[in-house]
Amino acid sequence: MKHVSFGDKSLFMGDDAAEALLEYARLISEAATADSVTVSCISHDGNTVEASFLLNANTVLIVETTNSELDPPDNAEAVQEMRDRINAMSRPVNAQPGEPWMWSDDGVADMV
């Protein structure tokens, strides 16, 4: 279990969720972009809550160890989603020769 401080909130979450959140926040900051993620946490009053984190270059996030013996909420889906996003940012897939691409109206390359 990790103790996560974000803004004026203190939350508890499993080690895997806290570590993925911290790593994703670091990559978001390096890329000078923004994104949001939602994870299940235990609030300061002991309730299980869903917390949404807006991550950007100005995010201040502190992750600390704790000796809490509470069972952390299940965040398997959220952790996998963050890991997928981390992998997409740190190891982007290269285009292969012969792949058909075209530009969309918003200036982003789309595969047809």
Buried (B, 14 or more C-beta within 10 A) or exposed (E): BBBBEBEEEBBBBBBBBBBBBBBBBBBBBEEEEEBEBEBBBBEEEEEEBEBEBEBBEEBEBEBEEEEEEEEBBEBEEBBEBBBEBBEEBEEEEEEEEEEEEEEEEEEEEEEE
